[in-house]
């Protein structure tokens, strides 16, 4: 199965009204703005999208709204973050019916899988959908690493076509290309090593902070692809303090607060998450204001 997945894919936030309901109108405006700013694809219902804070019906509604708004202009993928393999399969089938272009599949939530269990989970989801699948490999957050040996097993599933590599070890990107060539589309999944990942051959970047500064994110990607690394570094060094916010436990609140400061969304999150307060809020506000004061021309 061939896919044309490359470039900058923001993992978009899910916007909420003050009564905690999903704000589909705000989600639609956000998606339109990101497309206007040049992003190459969209990830809905990921970690940044508060997938595990949405009901089953809400997830389907968010997916359906995104498919309708984007209307085929760029690929739309959905995160699959369910507690059991059976629920993940059900979700994948529903996503296919809604017209999603692909799935970013996470290990089973809550229970910390062994590698063998995670591999089986991915295999079963792949075998029950015709959609192309991206494996989200994030051992730091989810406690299981699908190794190169594990990826050899998953390479036998024709619709497992991509990897979001988030081990925080850039050597893994080189290992994937050395072992598999172009068998998998490799996305960098850690914001603060994205440029290094692109330099090592990653064909895309899935990012949280792209929601706040999409034009700069796209510029970094385009310059890296063209081999104009000195120009890319200049933007990268400006962006790096904010990108580090994507690597901490409160990344969702940090990204949403930065979106609000940029006039691109609301900081409203669902409990148990709470909006940032105190020193952490002051810190994010300071980083944002410093970035705006020194924002490069694109």
MARZA-728540 format. One record per atom (N, C-alpha, C): x, z, y. Coordinates in pm, whole numbers, padded with zeros to 5 digits, always signed. Layout:
BEGIN
XZY...
END
This chain:
BEGIN
+00084+00000-00119+00000+00000+00000+00088+00000+00124+00063-00094+00215+00142-00107+00336+00063-00054+00456+00130+00020+00543+00068+00065+00667+00163+00035+00783+00107+00018+00900+00187-00005+01019+00180+00120+01106+00236+00228+01053+00238+00355+01126+00376+00374+01186+00381+00379+01316+00508+00402+01385+00477+00446+01527+00575+00511+01589+00559+00550+01727+00520+00696+01743+00456+00725+01854+00422+00862+01892+00276+00890+01860+00254+00989+01773+00120+01028+01731+00095+01173+01775+00023+01195+01885-00008+01334+01919-00102+01396+01817-00069+01519+01779-00164+01601+01701-00254+01666+01804-00373+01611+01822-00455+01647+01937-00523+01783+01918-00547+01848+02031-00622+01973+02029-00770+01943+02009-00844+02044+01967-00990+02037+01965-01041+02118+02083-01118+02055+02168-01168+02121+02288-01298+02197+02258-01309+02317+02315-01427+02401+02294-01495+02432+02427-01626+02448+02421-01702+02497+02536-01688+02649+02541-01735+02710+02649-01723+02854+02665-01806+02930+02561-01909+02865+02505-01988+02931+02400-01927+02913+02262-01805+02857+02254-01728+02840+02131-01766+02714+02052-01864+02639+02099-01900+02516+02029-01799+02407+02062-01791+02306+01975-01698+02196+01997-01746+02111+02115-01654+02078+02204-01685+01997+02322-01646+01853+02294-01739+01779+02234-01708+01642+02194-01683+01551+02315-01752+01577+02424-01730+01496+02544-01588+01513+02595-01540+01637+02596-01402+01662+02640-01303+01600+02543-01331+01608+02413-01244+01544+02314-01236+01394+02339-01349+01333+02371-01352+01189+02395-01268+01153+02517-01282+01230+02625-01202+01204+02746-01053+01217+02717-01018+01318+02641-00878+01341+02607-00821+01223+02528-00897+01174+02430-00851+01062+02349-00833+00937+02433-00928+00910+02520-00916+00792+02607-00792+00801+02695-00768+00918+02750-00653+00935+02837-00523+00914+02762-00514+00967+02639-00393+00950+02560-00369+00803+02526-00475+00731+02493-00461+00588+02464-00414+00514+02588-00470+00547+02704-00427+00485+02829-00280+00513+02857-00233+00630+02813-00094+00669+02837+00001+00609+02735-00050+00533+02638+00037+00454+02553+00071+00509+02417+00003+00615+02372+00037+00666+02239+00004+00562+02133+00070+00573+02018+00059+00471+01914-00039+00507+01803-00081+00632+01798-00174+00678+01695-00222+00817+01731-00317+00867+01655-00380+00997+01681-00390+01075+01549-00362+01204+01556-00389+01294+01443-00496+01393+01488-00612+01393+01424-00714+01494+01451-00714+01597+01339-00768+01715+01370-00786+01821+01270-00654+01859+01203-00547+01864+01282-00423+01921+01234-00415+02067+01273-00295+02123+01264-00277+02262+01304-00312+02280+01451-00261+02189+01536-00290+02197+01680-00439+02178+01706-00506+02105+01620-00650+02085+01632-00734+02198+01576-00668+02308+01539-00736+02429+01488-00826+02397+01367-00773+02314+01278-00848+02273+01160-00913+02390+01089-00836+02494+01063-00888+02605+00982-00983+02697+01060-01003+02668+01189-01102+02741+01267-01233+02665+01281-01240+02547+01220-01360+02464+01226-01439+02475+01096-01570+02467+01108-01653+02462+00988-01638+02326+00922-01684+02315+00798-01676+02187+00727-01749+02077+00805-01868+02109+00857-01945+02011+00931-01875+01973+01062-01818+02071+01130-01749+02043+01256-01631+01951+01235-01557+01970+01127-01444+01882+01099-01490+01737+01085-01599+01716+01014-01652+01581+00997-01697+01524+01132-01757+01608+01215-01802+01561+01346-01684+01523+01436-01578+01604+01432-01459+01573+01512-01398+01441+01465-01387+01423+01334-01335+01297+01280-01421+01179+01323-01551+01192+01304-01641+01082+01337-01636+01044+01483-01628+01144+01569-01619+01118+01713-01490+01045+01747-01379+01086+01685-01251+01021+01713-01253+00875+01668-01307+00849+01551-01315+00711+01501-01397+00626+01597-01507+00681+01644-01595+00606+01734-01527+00578+01868-01460+00678+01924-01396+00663+02055-01278+00566+02047-01194+00583+01948-01074+00499+01938-01112+00355+01902-01211+00339+01816-01268+00208+01787-01163+00105+01746-01071+00149+01659-00977+00056+01600-00858+00020+01687-00848+00078+01806-00737+00039+01895-00602+00088+01845-00598+00206+01785-00477+00262+01725-00520+00336+01599-00428+00364+01508-00465+00439+01386-00510+00582+01419-00610+00627+01345-00656+00765+01354-00642+00829+01216-00561+00934+01208-00542+01009+01085-00605+01146+01100-00643+01204+00989-00696+01340+00992-00613+01431+00904-00590+01552+00954-00532+01653+00870-00628+01694+00760-00573+01729+00644-00652+01781+00531-00593+01916+00498-00662+02022+00543-00612+02158+00526-00723+02243+00466-00733+02238+00334-00841+02308+00263-00782+02413+00169-00865+02507+00130-00816+02618+00046-00802+02580-00100-00875+02479-00145-00866+02438-00285-00848+02287-00293-00798+02243-00406-00781+02099-00428-00917+02029-00431-01017+02091-00491-01151+02030-00498-01206+02006-00357-01189+02103-00268-01238+02087-00131-01158+01980-00056-01029+01971-00084-00947+01867-00021-00991+01729-00066-01025+01715-00193-01074+01587-00244-01207+01550-00178-01296+01648-00167-01425+01624-00102-01404+01581+00043-01312+01647+00111-01283+01613+00250-01229+01470+00260-01137+01436+00171-01079+01302+00173-01186+01195+00152-01278+01220+00062-01386+01123+00038-01474+01107+00160-01505+01218+00227-01588+01212+00346-01514+01142+00461-01385+01167+00473-01305+01103+00577-01305+00951+00558-01295+00909+00433-01296+00766+00403-01428+00704+00445-01538+00773+00418-01670+00722+00458-01683+00712+00609-01619+00802+00680-01629+00804+00827-01540+00700+00894-01452+00636+00818-01370+00530+00872-01233+00572+00922-01188+00690+00883-01054+00735+00918-00951+00639+00856-00840+00618+00927-00740+00522+00879-00640+00581+00781-00631+00712+00776-00536+00774+00684-00548+00925+00690-00479+00991+00596-00486+01136+00584-00347+01197+00590-00336+01306+00663-00215+01387+00662-00248+01512+00580-00199+01517+00457-00244+01618+00362-00146+01735+00360-00201+01854+00376-00124+01978+00369-00141+02041+00232-00052+02132+00194-00075+02208+00070-00204+02289+00082-00251+02342-00029-00367+02431-00022-00341+02548+00070-00440+02582+00151-00425+02691+00246-00441+02828+00178-00394+02931+00242-00403+03073+00203-00312+03103+00084-00341+03044-00032-00255+03064-00148-00125+02988-00129-00014+03053-00149+00117+02989-00133+00155+02920-00263+00152+02790-00264+00174+02712-00386+00321+02710-00426+00343+02693-00555+00475+02652-00601+00489+02502-00573+00610+02450-00587+00627+02307-00564+00545+02225-00664+00542+02267-00789+00465+02193-00889+00317+02193-00854+00267+02305-00804+00126+02311-00765+00097+02223-00644+00189+02223-00548+00171+02138-00431+00172+01990-00470+00262+01953-00559+00268+01814-00605+00137+01775-00673+00086+01863-00759-00041+01834-00826-00154+01819-00723-00154+01905-00623-00255+01897-00517-00252+01761-00449-00132+01717-00411-00119+01587-00346-00161+01473-00439-00122+01484-00566-00158+01379-00662-00310+01367-00677-00378+01479-00688-00522+01476-00711-00596+01420-00590-00551+01457-00469-00614+01401-00350-00590+01250-00346-00467+01207-00371-00434+01065-00367-00516+00984-00466-00539+01041-00583-00608+00967-00689-00759+00961-00668-00808+01032-00568-00951+01035-00543-00990+00975-00409-00900+00900-00350-00932+00828-00227-00854+00697-00223-00908+00602-00154-00837+00477-00132-00757+00476-00004-00761+00586+00070-00692+00592+00198-00541+00613+00180-00460+00562+00272-00317+00594+00270-00295+00738+00311-00194+00800+00252-00170+00943+00269-00030+00969+00321-00024+01062+00415+00101+01118+00465+00114+01260+00411+00224+01290+00347+00253+01426+00302+00307+01506+00420+00249+01621+00444+00300+01708+00550+00386+01814+00483+00517+01798+00497+00611+01889+00431+00666+01988+00534+00611+02109+00533+00647+02211+00631+00667+02345+00560+00781+02362+00494+00802+02484+00415+00810+02611+00499+00850+02600+00624+00861+02719+00707+00725+02780+00732+00625+02697+00758+00490+02746+00785+00411+02769+00658+00421+02679+00561+00332+02684+00445+00398+02734+00317+00528+02763+00323+00592+02834+00214+00627+02752+00092+00614+02620+00100+00651+02537-00015+00719+02411+00036+00831+02379-00024+00907+02260+00012+00896+02158-00099+00845+02040-00067+00846+01930-00164+00982+01862-00150+01066+01886-00248+01205+01841-00245+01214+01690-00269+01336+01639-00261+01358+01498-00294+01314+01469-00438+01343+01561-00528+01298+01542-00666+01146+01540-00675+01081+01624-00596+00934+01623-00592+00880+01493-00535+00946+01441-00433+00902+01315-00374+00918+01198-00471+01014+01210-00565+01026+01106-00668+00900+01099-00752+00840+01213-00779+00714+01214-00855+00602+01153-00772+00594+01193-00644+00486+01145-00558+00501+00997-00525+00622+00944-00537+00643+00801-00512+00567+00714-00611+00524+00771-00723+00447+00696-00822+00302+00676-00779+00258+00747-00675+00121+00730-00624+00125+00625-00513+00063+00511-00538+00080+00397-00448+00028+00423-00307-00071+00512-00293-00127+00534-00160-00065+00653-00088+00035+00717-00149+00116+00813-00074+00227+00732-00009+00212+00710+00121+00295+00610+00189+00387+00670+00295+00369+00799+00327+00438+00853+00443+00468+01001+00424+00564+01050+00502+00602+01191+00502+00615+01238+00647+00550+01347+00679+00578+01417+00805+00681+01523+00769+00804+01500+00809+00916+01584+00768+00936+01696+00870+00908+01820+00827+00913+01934+00918+00991+02051+00857+01096+02020+00782+01178+02127+00725+01269+02191+00830+01283+02128+00946+01377+02164+01052+01522+02134+01013+01541+02060+00904+01675+02019+00860+01680+01867+00869+01747+01816+00971+01749+01671+00990+01818+01597+00877+01895+01668+00796+01959+01603+00681+01856+01548+00583+01738+01613+00580+01635+01566+00486+01590+01424+00519+01589+01389+00646+01550+01253+00683+01647+01152+00624+01775+01178+00637+01875+01088+00578+01863+01084+00426+01835+01199+00365+01819+01205+00220+01700+01122+00174+01589+01126+00250+01471+01046+00215+01504+00898+00219+01573+00854+00324+01606+00712+00334+01709+00672+00227+01804+00759+00200+01905+00726+00100+01843+00711-00039+01748+00798-00070+01687+00796-00203+01580+00688-00218+01501+00668-00112+01381+00585-00126+01382+00457-00043+01484+00435+00040+01482+00318+00126+01361+00321+00216+01285+00211+00214+01167+00203+00300+01038+00235+00224+01049+00304+00109+00927+00338+00032+00830+00423+00113+00883+00517+00193+00797+00605+00273+00821+00581+00422+00712+00583+00497+00722+00588+00643+00751+00734+00680+00861+00757+00750+00904+00894+00779+00876+00927+00925+00797+01032+00944+00771+01085+01078+00845+01216+01098+00905+01232+01216+00958+01362+01254+00842+01452+01291+00845+01576+01242+00733+01665+01264+00768+01792+01338+00890+01800+01392+00933+01919+01466+00971+01873+01606+00896+01919+01705+00912+01865+01840+01054+01877+01894+01120+01990+01871+01248+02009+01941+01367+01946+01868+01343+01872+01759+01448+01788+01700+01398+01644+01682+01300+01607+01763+01240+01473+01747+01338+01362+01780+01415+01377+01887+01508+01270+01922+01614+01253+01814+01666+01363+01762+01762+01354+01652+01699+01283+01532+01573+01314+01505+01503+01251+01392+01489+01101+01413+01456+01060+01535+01444+00917+01564+01579+00848+01552+01684+00915+01595+01818+00857+01586+01860+00837+01441+01808+00920+01351+01840+00911+01209+01749+00813+01134+01656+00751+01206+01576+00647+01143+01429+00676+01127+01384+00796+01166+01240+00823+01159+01165+00718+01238+01055+00670+01182+00980+00561+01246+00869+00613+01336+00852+00744+01339+00748+00800+01424+00773+00946+01453+00690+00997+01546+00702+01136+01592+00562+01191+01609+00530+01294+01530+00402+01365+01545+00429+01488+01629+00358+01499+01741+00395+01596+01843+00275+01669+01899+00296+01797+01930+00194+01875+02000+00205+01860+02150+00327+01867+02204+00347+01861+02349+00321+01723+02406+00310+01621+02320+00270+01489+02368+00133+01494+02433+00049+01588+02393-00082+01604+02458-00067+01630+02607+00043+01691+02647+00065+01730+02786+00143+01624+02862+00245+01569+02799+00331+01468+02863+00343+01345+02772+00235+01269+02757+00239+01154+02665+00331+01042+02711+00333+01013+02840+00415+00901+02887+00564+00927+02863+00606+01050+02885+00745+01085+02860+00778+01078+02711+00684+01121+02627+00706+01115+02482+00721+00971+02435+00633+00885+02483+00639+00743+02446+00768+00680+02498+00810+00719+02619+00935+00666+02674+01054+00704+02588+01060+00829+02543+01170+00872+02456+01172+00788+02329+01055+00769+02268+01048+00688+02146+01095+00544+02172+01041+00483+02276+01077+00343+02304+01226+00327+02331+01283+00417+02409+01426+00409+02438+01509+00428+02312+01467+00521+02225+01540+00544+02100+01536+00420+02012+01420+00358+02002+01407+00237+01920+01498+00126+01973+01512+00119+02106+01596+00016+02167+01744+00053+02167+01776+00173+02116+01915+00216+02113+01968+00261+02248+01880+00288+02341+01919+00330+02476+01921+00483+02481+02015+00539+02406+02012+00683+02382+02050+00766+02504+02135+00714+02589+02170+00792+02708+02048+00812+02796+01967+00706+02813+01844+00718+02892+01744+00809+02823+01735+00797+02691+01645+00885+02616+01687+01031+02630+01816+01056+02625+01866+01194+02637+01831+01257+02770+01834+01177+02875+01802+01232+03008+01659+01287+03011+01565+01214+02953+01427+01263+02946+01417+01379+02848+01489+01365+02738+01486+01466+02632+01531+01603+02682+01638+01605+02755+01691+01732+02804+01594+01797+02903+01525+01716+02980+01420+01768+03069+01305+01829+02988+01268+01764+02878+01149+01798+02800+01173+01916+02705+01298+01937+02664+01328+02028+02553+01272+02170+02570+01283+02236+02685+01227+02372+02695+01080+02379+02659+01002+02280+02700+00860+02278+02664+00841+02247+02516+00922+02157+02462+00908+02119+02321+00929+02238+02228+01009+02333+02270+01033+02451+02186+00906+02534+02166+00809+02518+02254+00682+02591+02239+00608+02550+02111+00639+02431+02060+00571+02380+01941+00622+02445+01812+00724+02529+01823+00788+02584+01703+00763+02733+01685+00670+02790+01764+00644+02934+01756+00501+02958+01708+00470+03079+01659+00336+03104+01602+00220+03077+01697+00241+03096+01828+00133+03073+01924+00136+02931+01980+00185+02836+01904+00199+02699+01954+00067+02643+02004-00044+02673+01937-00173+02616+01979-00210+02667+02118-00197+02798+02139-00230+02855+02270-00136+02801+02378-00007+02788+02343+00090+02736+02440+00056+02594+02482+00027+02510+02384-00004+02369+02411-00132+02358+02491-00234+02437+02453-00361+02430+02525-00348+02481+02668-00270+02584+02689-00248+02632+02826-00177+02525+02907-00076+02462+02850-00005+02356+02921-00098+02238+02950-00186+02205+02856-00286+02101+02881-00372+02136+03001-00416+02261+03006-00501+02305+03116-00427+02296+03250-00302+02339+03250-00222+02333+03372-00203+02189+03418-00198+02097+03322-00180+01955+03354-00312+01885+03386-00424+01958+03376-00553+01898+03402-00601+01806+03292-00553+01830+03169-00586+01741+03057-00674+01808+02953-00709+01935+02971-00791+02004+02872-00810+02148+02911-00868+02223+02817-00895+02366+02839-00811+02449+02744-00774+02568+02789-00697+02659+02703-00786+02733+02603-00917+02710+02605-01009+02782+02517-00973+02761+02371-00953+02871+02299-00925+02868+02156-01029+02953+02085-01034+02939+01955-01125+03020+01875-01053+03141+01816-01120+03254+01822-01067+03376+01760-01051+03353+01609-00947+03410+01549-00868+03521+01603-00764+03484+01707-00740+03354+01730-00651+03320+01840-00713+03368+01972-00630+03408+02064-00673+03446+02198-00585+03372+02299-00639+03341+02417-00555+03278+02520-00434+03365+02552-00327+03301+02594-00205+03374+02625-00227+03468+02744-00155+03580+02740-00162+03676+02850-00023+03735+02871-00008+03810+02978+00116+03884+03001+00237+03795+03013+00349+03844+02958+00477+03777+02975+00479+03638+02913+00410+03621+02800+00413+03489+02737+00340+03386+02823+00229+03426+02882+00158+03334+02971+00246+03297+03091+00307+03397+03150+00395+03374+03265+00508+03278+03226+00562+03296+03106+00672+03212+03058+00629+03066+03047+00512+03041+02985+00465+02903+02969+00436+02842+03106+00375+02918+03193+00346+02867+03328+00476+02832+03402+00577+02915+03385+00705+02887+03450+00768+02760+03396+00769+02745+03262+00824+02623+03203+00751+02499+03253+00619+02508+03258+00540+02393+03303+00571+02360+03449+00574+02461+03534+00600+02436+03676+00741+02382+03698+00838+02432+03623+00974+02379+03635+00978+02233+03590+00904+02200+03482+00900+02062+03436+00836+01971+03539+00730+02015+03601+00664+01933+03702+00753+01912+03824+00831+02015+03858+00917+02004+03976+01032+01908+03955+01072+01886+03830+01187+01800+03801+01148+01682+03711+01020+01647+03708+00969+01544+03617+01036+01410+03643+01092+01347+03541+01161+01219+03562+01063+01106+03591+01112+01005+03656+01031+00886+03680+01033+00799+03555+00916+00758+03511+00903+00676+03389+00858+00536+03428
END
